Structures are given as structure tokens and as C-alpha cells.
Amino acid sequence: MDMTALEQKKYDETFERIYVNFKYQLENDKNFGLSELKKLLETYHTYEGHDWIGRGELKNISIGATIAALSRLLSEYQEEDPV
């Protein structure tokens, strides 16, 4: 899928916001760790598949960017601290 400039901007902004916010939370909240991050990622994968009423392309882009950011964080932190 080719993204328009607006769609790319939405993706990039969402990815950056999610990545920065959850990285901060992983590093500073002792009650939020890889287990919680995995659960959140699973929830977003489920949410992504529940588009039976049609939420629109920008929302789908936002969900995709969120999944990508959470996946990258999970990958980075699992490399640092393998379970």
C-alpha cells in the first residue's frame, strides 16, 4: 500500500509517540515490564482484526504504527534481557 503524505505523517507521529512513551514506561515504571508489553501488543493485534464496522484508513494506520512500535520495543528489550 502506498501511503499519502498525510498517512505517512500519521504513521511516523504515532510510531514515535508510542515508542517514546512506552520506552520511558519500561525504563521508569517497576510495575510495567516485558510481560505487560507483550499483553498490550497481543491486545492491539486483536483490535487490528476487529474492523468489522470499518474504522477508516487513518485509524488503521495508527493501529499499525502502534503495533510496529510495540514490536520494536519488545524486540530491543528481549535482546537486552532474554527471558
TORPA-4810 file (N, C-alpha, C, O; in nm, 3 decimals):
<nodes>
NODE_1_0.085_-0.118_0.000_0.000_0.000_0.000_0.089_0.124_0.000_0.177_0.138_0.085_M
NODE_2_0.065_0.212_-0.094_0.135_0.339_-0.098_0.063_0.438_-0.007_-0.058_0.455_-0.015_D
NODE_3_0.140_0.502_0.079_0.081_0.598_0.170_0.092_0.739_0.114_0.192_0.775_0.052_M
NODE_4_-0.010_0.817_0.135_-0.003_0.958_0.101_0.084_1.028_0.205_0.119_0.968_0.307_T
NODE_5_0.117_1.151_0.181_0.200_1.227_0.276_0.130_1.237_0.412_0.195_1.226_0.516_A
NODE_6_0.000_1.258_0.412_-0.076_1.268_0.538_-0.073_1.136_0.612_-0.054_1.133_0.734_L
NODE_7_-0.091_1.027_0.540_-0.090_0.895_0.603_0.049_0.863_0.658_0.061_0.809_0.768_E
NODE_8_0.153_0.896_0.584_0.289_0.872_0.630_0.319_0.954_0.754_0.382_0.906_0.848_Q
NODE_9_0.274_1.079_0.755_0.293_1.166_0.872_0.223_1.107_0.993_0.280_1.104_1.103_K
NODE_10_0.101_1.061_0.976_0.025_0.999_1.086_0.098_0.876_1.138_0.110_0.858_1.259_K
NODE_11_0.147_0.792_1.047_0.220_0.671_1.087_0.344_0.709_1.168_0.366_0.658_1.277_Y
NODE_12_0.424_0.799_1.112_0.550_0.838_1.177_0.527_0.901_1.314_0.597_0.869_1.410_D
NODE_13_0.429_0.991_1.324_0.399_1.056_1.452_0.350_0.955_1.556_0.391_0.959_1.671_E
NODE_14_0.263_0.865_1.513_0.210_0.765_1.606_0.321_0.671_1.652_0.333_0.643_1.771_T
NODE_15_0.402_0.623_1.558_0.511_0.533_1.593_0.603_0.600_1.695_0.634_0.540_1.798_F
NODE_16_0.645_0.721_1.668_0.738_0.792_1.757_0.677_0.813_1.897_0.744_0.791_1.998_E
NODE_17_0.551_0.854_1.901_0.484_0.880_2.029_0.473_0.752_2.111_0.504_0.751_2.231_R
NODE_18_0.430_0.645_2.049_0.413_0.517_2.119_0.549_0.464_2.164_0.564_0.420_2.278_I
NODE_19_0.647_0.468_2.075_0.780_0.417_2.107_0.840_0.492_2.226_0.886_0.429_2.321_Y
NODE_20_0.839_0.623_2.221_0.899_0.705_2.327_0.825_0.686_2.459_0.887_0.669_2.564_V
NODE_21_0.693_0.688_2.454_0.615_0.677_2.578_0.634_0.541_2.647_0.653_0.536_2.768_N
NODE_22_0.629_0.433_2.569_0.642_0.301_2.632_0.787_0.268_2.666_0.811_0.191_2.759_F
NODE_23_0.882_0.323_2.595_1.022_0.306_2.634_1.045_0.372_2.769_1.110_0.316_2.857_K
NODE_24_0.990_0.492_2.785_1.001_0.561_2.914_0.935_0.478_3.024_0.991_0.463_3.133_Y
NODE_25_0.818_0.424_2.995_0.748_0.344_3.095_0.828_0.219_3.131_0.837_0.183_3.249_Q
NODE_26_0.885_0.151_3.033_0.965_0.032_3.061_1.085_0.065_3.148_1.123_-0.014_3.235_L
NODE_27_1.144_0.180_3.127_1.265_0.218_3.200_1.237_0.279_3.336_1.325_0.282_3.421_E
NODE_28_1.114_0.327_3.359_1.088_0.403_3.481_0.974_0.351_3.568_0.958_0.397_3.681_N
NODE_29_0.898_0.257_3.520_0.784_0.205_3.597_0.812_0.060_3.634_0.808_-0.028_3.548_D
NODE_30_0.839_0.036_3.761_0.873_-0.100_3.804_0.756_-0.197_3.788_0.775_-0.318_3.794_K
NODE_31_0.634_-0.145_3.769_0.517_-0.230_3.751_0.485_-0.257_3.605_0.386_-0.323_3.574_N
NODE_32_0.569_-0.207_3.514_0.547_-0.230_3.372_0.673_-0.290_3.312_0.778_-0.226_3.306_F
NODE_33_0.660_-0.415_3.268_0.776_-0.485_3.212_0.741_-0.552_3.081_0.640_-0.520_3.017_G
NODE_34_0.825_-0.646_3.041_0.805_-0.714_2.914_0.673_-0.792_2.909_0.611_-0.801_2.804_L
NODE_35_0.632_-0.846_3.021_0.506_-0.920_3.025_0.389_-0.829_2.990_0.300_-0.867_2.913_S
NODE_36_0.388_-0.710_3.047_0.280_-0.614_3.020_0.287_-0.565_2.875_0.185_-0.545_2.810_E
NODE_37_0.409_-0.546_2.826_0.426_-0.502_2.688_0.374_-0.609_2.591_0.309_-0.576_2.492_L
NODE_38_0.403_-0.736_2.619_0.354_-0.845_2.536_0.201_-0.850_2.536_0.139_-0.869_2.431_K
NODE_39_0.141_-0.832_2.652_-0.006_-0.834_2.662_-0.067_-0.719_2.582_-0.168_-0.736_2.515_K
NODE_40_-0.005_-0.602_2.590_-0.053_-0.486_2.517_-0.043_-0.510_2.366_-0.135_-0.477_2.290_L
NODE_41_0.067_-0.568_2.323_0.085_-0.599_2.182_-0.019_-0.701_2.134_-0.075_-0.686_2.026_L
NODE_42_-0.045_-0.802_2.214_-0.149_-0.900_2.180_-0.285_-0.833_2.167_-0.363_-0.865_2.076_E
NODE_43_-0.313_-0.741_2.257_-0.440_-0.669_2.254_-0.454_-0.588_2.125_-0.560_-0.586_2.063_T
NODE_44_-0.346_-0.522_2.085_-0.351_-0.444_1.962_-0.364_-0.533_1.838_-0.430_-0.496_1.742_Y
NODE_45_-0.302_-0.650_1.841_-0.320_-0.743_1.728_-0.466_-0.788_1.720_-0.521_-0.798_1.610_H
NODE_46_-0.528_-0.813_1.833_-0.669_-0.850_1.835_-0.755_-0.735_1.785_-0.844_-0.754_1.702_T
NODE_47_-0.727_-0.615_1.835_-0.801_-0.495_1.796_-0.789_-0.471_1.645_-0.886_-0.432_1.580_Y
NODE_48_-0.670_-0.496_1.592_-0.646_-0.477_1.449_-0.741_-0.565_1.367_-0.788_-0.523_1.261_E
NODE_49_-0.768_-0.684_1.414_-0.853_-0.777_1.341_-1.002_-0.755_1.359_-1.082_-0.822_1.294_G
NODE_50_-1.040_-0.664_1.444_-1.182_-0.640_1.473_-1.235_-0.517_1.400_-1.297_-0.430_1.461_H
NODE_51_-1.212_-0.510_1.272_-1.255_-0.395_1.194_-1.384_-0.424_1.117_-1.396_-0.391_1.000_D
NODE_52_-1.478_-0.485_1.183_-1.600_-0.524_1.113_-1.693_-0.406_1.085_-1.783_-0.420_1.002_W
NODE_53_-1.675_-0.293_1.151_-1.761_-0.177_1.122_-1.688_-0.072_1.039_-1.748_0.029_1.002_I
NODE_54_-1.564_-0.093_1.010_-1.488_-0.001_0.927_-1.449_0.125_1.001_-1.529_0.218_1.013_G
NODE_55_-1.328_0.129_1.052_-1.287_0.243_1.133_-1.216_0.350_1.053_-1.192_0.459_1.105_R
NODE_56_-1.181_0.324_0.931_-1.117_0.424_0.847_-0.968_0.402_0.835_-0.905_0.342_0.921_G
NODE_57_-0.914_0.453_0.726_-0.774_0.428_0.693_-0.677_0.491_0.793_-0.578_0.427_0.829_E
NODE_58_-0.704_0.613_0.840_-0.612_0.676_0.936_-0.606_0.601_1.068_-0.500_0.589_1.128_L
NODE_59_-0.718_0.550_1.113_-0.719_0.472_1.237_-0.643_0.342_1.216_-0.568_0.299_1.304_K
NODE_60_-0.661_0.279_1.101_-0.587_0.156_1.073_-0.437_0.182_1.067_-0.357_0.100_1.112_N
NODE_61_-0.398_0.296_1.012_-0.257_0.334_1.007_-0.204_0.355_1.148_-0.092_0.314_1.180_I
NODE_62_-0.282_0.418_1.232_-0.243_0.441_1.371_-0.224_0.309_1.446_-0.128_0.294_1.521_S
NODE_63_-0.313_0.216_1.425_-0.302_0.084_1.489_-0.178_0.012_1.438_-0.105_-0.048_1.517_I
NODE_64_-0.154_0.018_1.307_-0.035_-0.046_1.250_0.094_0.013_1.305_0.188_-0.060_1.335_G
NODE_65_0.098_0.144_1.319_0.216_0.211_1.374_0.236_0.174_1.521_0.349_0.156_1.566_A
NODE_66_0.128_0.163_1.594_0.135_0.124_1.735_0.191_-0.017_1.747_0.278_-0.042_1.830_T
NODE_67_0.142_-0.109_1.666_0.192_-0.246_1.668_0.340_-0.249_1.632_0.417_-0.322_1.695_I
NODE_68_0.379_-0.173_1.533_0.520_-0.170_1.491_0.610_-0.116_1.603_0.718_-0.170_1.627_A
NODE_69_0.566_-0.010_1.669_0.646_0.048_1.777_0.658_-0.048_1.896_0.766_-0.066_1.951_A
NODE_70_0.547_-0.108_1.934_0.549_-0.204_2.045_0.634_-0.325_2.011_0.706_-0.377_2.096_L
NODE_71_0.626_-0.371_1.886_0.707_-0.485_1.842_0.856_-0.453_1.846_0.937_-0.535_1.889_S
NODE_72_0.891_-0.332_1.803_1.032_-0.294_1.807_1.083_-0.289_1.951_1.191_-0.339_1.981_R
NODE_73_1.005_-0.228_2.039_1.045_-0.222_2.180_1.062_-0.362_2.238_1.161_-0.390_2.306_L
NODE_74_0.968_-0.448_2.211_0.975_-0.585_2.262_1.101_-0.653_2.212_1.172_-0.719_2.288_L
NODE_75_1.130_-0.636_2.086_1.249_-0.696_2.027_1.377_-0.640_2.092_1.468_-0.715_2.126_S
NODE_76_1.383_-0.510_2.108_1.500_-0.447_2.168_1.522_-0.491_2.312_1.635_-0.521_2.351_E
NODE_77_1.416_-0.496_2.389_1.430_-0.531_2.530_1.451_-0.681_2.550_1.515_-0.720_2.648_Y
NODE_78_1.401_-0.764_2.461_1.427_-0.908_2.471_1.574_-0.937_2.438_1.633_-1.028_2.495_Q
NODE_79_1.632_-0.859_2.347_1.774_-0.876_2.316_1.860_-0.838_2.434_1.961_-0.903_2.461_E
NODE_80_1.820_-0.733_2.506_1.895_-0.688_2.624_1.883_-0.784_2.740_1.980_-0.810_2.811_E
NODE_81_1.762_-0.838_2.759_1.733_-0.921_2.875_1.653_-1.043_2.830_1.532_-1.048_2.853_D
NODE_82_1.718_-1.142_2.767_1.643_-1.259_2.721_1.575_-1.332_2.837_1.634_-1.350_2.943_P
NODE_83_1.453_-1.372_2.813_1.375_-1.440_2.917_1.407_-1.586_2.919_1.351_-1.660_3.000_V
</nodes>
